[in-house]
Amino acid sequence: MVGKLPCIEISQSVTAFGREMIAFTKKIIEETYNKDKGFSHDTKVIYGDTDSVMLNFNEPDLEKVFKMAKEISEFVTQRFIKPVALEFEKVYYPYLLINKKRYAGLIYNNPNTANKIDTKGIETVRRDNCNLVKNVIETCLNKILFEKNVEGAKLYVKNIVRDLYQGKIDLSLLVISKAITKAGDKYASKQAHVELAEKMKKRGDENAANLGNRVGYIMVQKGKKVAGYDKAEDPVYVLEHNLPIDTEYYIEQQLAKPLHRLFEPIVENVSELLKGEHTRVVSNIVKVEGPMNAFLQTKTTCLGCRSPGKILCKNCQPDLYKHLNKLQTEVENKKELFNNCWTECQRCQGSIQDDILCANRDCPIFYMRTRVKKELMPLSEKLKNYVR
């Protein structure tokens, strides 16, 4: 039907027969299994696609649902020409139908035990979305379907948005990955990942991608007038130079559409998840690069009350050991995390003696190890100044 010698007429007739059979199935089910015929609820066919139909029994008792589903499958099969048969496959409860070819539900293969969450067409596997989108959608589905806690899912999304504005989201979750499928001048318009690859080559970066490779990048702040493709930057470069993340891009271009599709059937105002009091927070302050840096000075602040001046002001001196212990604990926790990352990288590399040579930009441990190392240096320096 398809291939080098396709027969369009046959392929079209197959789908046409499929549509006719779905329409016939819908008609006989809804005409037979309803209140007028003595059933407790009206059965509705809510979705049909190629060779399958989904029914809403409006019945909360799963044992009755399984019994009715088997009965209906046998009833419809008897009205088809052999060997065509309608098989009962599974029950979704609860079930979230977003639109055509997009749905999610908690599968039951028997009336007593839920199996797993099944999804189709939802952003949990697409590689051109950052991992944050996948994690958020999966967690929301678990809260909505498994826990049946819509309010908990809404609160979780608001917390993620707040953390994104505050710079608390791990960079590895913000990496977007796309493949270079052709030469840069062959694209109809400039692409972020292609432009970044060229930028990295000009910097002499040995990790710059070539044709056929995937490019991981993070969108950074460069002002509203800067084109999107110029905001893409290498994740390691972002870490090393402490570049600010383009928070609005990740909310509007990565999270907004998937969250709207997921929540619109069950929440009145989805926009309130992305805008509101939880977004009115102070973002992380980042180091200023360029000529302005010459006019700015880093001031020492008190570890206790954050007032400018000494590392511990007179008012906080009585709590010397309390603040010292807090700082030492923070340093030790960072060291432990770095050592754990280092050990994991050694195990992955297959050697516990050689230096780590890994630069796998698809690995979250790689970014965590780099980030913790960068955070540990100023903390250790602060501790040295503290104990002098």
Residue pairs with C-beta under 8 A, 6 or more apart in sequence:
1 7
1 10
1 11
1 14
2 11
15 50
18 50
18 51
21 80
21 84
22 48
22 53
24 79
25 45
25 48
25 53
25 76
25 86
26 45
26 48
26 53
28 75
28 76
28 79
29 43
29 45
29 53
29 55
29 72
29 75
29 76
30 42
30 43
30 44
30 45
32 75
33 39
33 42
33 43
33 68
33 72
34 42
34 43
35 41
35 42
40 59
41 57
41 58
41 59
42 58
43 55
43 56
43 57
43 58
43 68
43 72
44 55
44 56
44 58
45 53
45 54
45 55
45 56
46 54
46 55
46 56
46 97
47 53
47 54
47 97
47 103
48 54
49 100
49 101
52 89
53 86
54 92
54 95
54 97
55 69
55 72
57 64
57 65
57 68
57 69
59 65
59 68
62 91
62 93
62 108
62 111
62 112
63 111
65 91
65 93
65 111
66 91
66 110
66 111
69 88
69 91
70 88
72 86
72 88
73 85
73 86
73 87
73 88
76 86
77 84
77 85
77 86
80 86
90 107
90 108
90 109
90 115
90 118
91 107
91 108
91 109
92 105
92 106
92 107
92 108
92 118
93 105
93 106
93 108
94 105
94 106
94 144
94 145
94 148
95 103
95 104
95 105
95 106
96 103
96 104
96 105
96 141
96 144
96 145
96 262
96 265
96 266
97 103
97 265
98 104
98 121
98 122
98 261
98 262
98 264
98 265
99 261
101 120
101 121
102 120
102 121
102 122
102 261
103 119
103 120
103 121
103 122
104 117
104 118
104 119
104 120
104 122
104 141
104 145
105 117
105 118
105 145
106 114
106 115
106 116
106 117
106 118
106 145
106 146
107 114
107 115
107 116
107 117
107 118
108 114
108 115
109 115
114 146
117 141
117 142
117 145
117 146
119 141
122 137
122 141
122 258
122 261
122 262
123 129
123 133
123 134
123 137
123 258
124 134
124 137
124 138
124 141
125 134
126 134
127 177
127 178
127 214
128 176
128 177
128 178
129 176
129 254
129 258
130 173
130 174
130 175
130 176
130 250
130 254
131 172
131 173
131 174
131 175
131 364
132 160
132 164
132 169
132 173
132 174
132 250
132 254
132 255
133 254
133 255
133 258
135 173
136 156
136 157
136 160
136 255
136 258
136 259
137 258
137 259
137 262
139 153
139 156
140 153
140 156
140 157
140 259
140 262
140 263
141 262
143 149
143 150
143 152
143 153
143 156
144 150
144 153
144 266
150 266
150 267
153 263
154 263
154 267
154 273
157 259
157 273
157 274
158 273
158 276
158 278
159 278
160 169
160 255
161 251
161 255
161 273
161 274
161 278
161 279
162 278
162 279
162 281
163 169
164 245
164 247
164 250
164 251
165 247
165 279
165 281
165 283
166 281
166 282
166 283
166 284
167 244
167 245
167 283
167 284
170 364
170 367
170 368
170 371
171 218
171 235
171 238
171 239
171 245
171 367
171 371
172 235
172 363
172 364
172 366
172 367
172 368
173 364
174 218
174 219
174 235
174 245
174 250
175 216
175 217
175 218
175 235
175 361
175 362
175 367
176 192
176 193
176 216
176 217
176 218
176 219
176 254
177 214
177 215
177 216
177 217
177 362
178 191
178 192
178 193
178 214
178 215
178 217
179 193
179 212
179 213
179 214
179 215
180 193
180 194
180 197
180 209
180 210
180 211
180 212
180 213
180 214
180 215
181 211
181 212
182 211
183 211
184 191
184 194
184 195
184 197
184 198
187 194
190 227
190 229
191 229
192 217
192 219
192 228
192 229
192 231
192 232
193 209
193 215
193 217
193 232
194 215
194 229
195 229
195 230
195 232
196 215
196 217
196 232
196 233
196 234
197 208
197 209
197 210
197 213
197 215
200 207
200 208
200 209
200 234
201 208
205 234
207 234
207 236
207 359
207 361
209 215
216 234
216 235
216 361
216 362
217 232
217 233
217 234
217 235
218 232
218 233
218 234
218 235
218 238
218 245
219 228
219 231
219 232
219 233
219 245
219 246
219 249
219 250
220 231
220 232
220 233
220 238
220 243
220 244
220 245
220 246
221 231
221 243
221 244
221 245
221 246
221 247
222 230
222 231
222 246
228 249
231 246
231 249
233 243
235 361
235 367
236 359
236 361
236 367
236 370
237 243
238 245
239 367
239 370
239 371
239 374
240 370
240 374
241 287
241 289
242 286
242 287
242 374
243 286
244 283
244 284
244 286
247 283
251 274
255 274
256 274
259 270
259 273
259 274
260 270
263 270
263 273
264 270
267 273
287 293
288 296
299 308
300 308
300 309
300 310
300 311
301 307
301 308
301 309
301 311
302 308
302 309
302 310
302 311
302 312
302 313
302 316
303 311
303 312
303 316
303 323
303 326
303 327
303 382
303 386
304 312
304 313
304 315
304 316
304 319
304 323
305 313
305 315
305 316
307 313
311 382
311 385
311 386
312 320
312 323
312 386
316 323
323 386
324 386
324 387
327 379
327 382
327 383
327 386
328 383
330 379
331 376
331 379
331 380
331 383
334 372
334 375
334 376
334 379
335 376
337 368
337 372
338 369
338 372
338 373
338 376
341 365
341 368
341 369
341 372
342 356
342 369
343 352
344 365
345 356
345 358
345 365
345 366
345 369
346 352
346 356
348 358
348 365
349 356
349 357
349 358
356 369
358 366
359 366
360 366
